[in-house]
Amino acid sequence: MNEEDRIVALEEMVAHQAKTIDELSDQLAEQWKMVDRMRRTLEILSERLIGLEERTTEAAPVTKPPHY
């Protein structure tokens, strides 16, 4: 393999790696968008759960059982 062939091979390898890096970067950006959506959803669901717990765990009135 002569020097020119080696340079061409290296250029092809660099081009392929640059394309792979761009694809991975795009995938990472999409995953971060998904993580942000899931985080917002979790926050909303947590607030709803806390609200439901507050409404359903109100103290029951203290009354004497009927046999007293």
N, C-alpha and C positions, 0 to 999 in steps of 0.2 A: 504494500500500500504506500503510495507516494504521499508527499506532504500535502498536496492539494486535496487528495481524497480524504486525508485525515481531517483537514480543516472543514471540508464539506460535511463529513460525518459529525464533527463536533457542532457545527452550526445547526444541523438537523436535530441533534440531541437537545441543544439549548432551546430551539423552537418548540420541540415537543414538551420539554419541561416547563416552559413559559405558559403553554396552553394548559397543562395540567394544573399549574399554580393558579391560573385564572379560574378554572373550573372549581377547584377546591375553595377558592375565595368566595365565589358565588354561592356555593353550597353552605359555607359557613355563615354568610350573611342571611340566607334563608332560614337556617337553623336558629339564629339569634332572633329573627322576627317571630318564629314560632315560640321560642322561649318567652319572649315578651308578651305574646298573646296569652300563653298559658299562665304566666305570672299574674296578668290582669284578671284572668278568669278565676284563678285561685283566690285573689284578694276579694273579688266580688262574692264568691261562694262562701268564703270565711266570714265576711260581714253578714251575709244572709243567715248562716248557721248561728252566729252569735246572737242575731236578732231573734231567731226562733227559740234558742235556748233561754233567752231573757224572758220571752213571753210564756214559755211553758214551765219554767221553774219558779213561778211566783209561789210564795209561801202559802200553803194550804191553811185555811182557818183551823185553829185549835178548838176542837169540840170534844165533849165527853162522849164516850161510846154509849149506846142506848141502854146498856145493862147497869149503868150507874145511877 
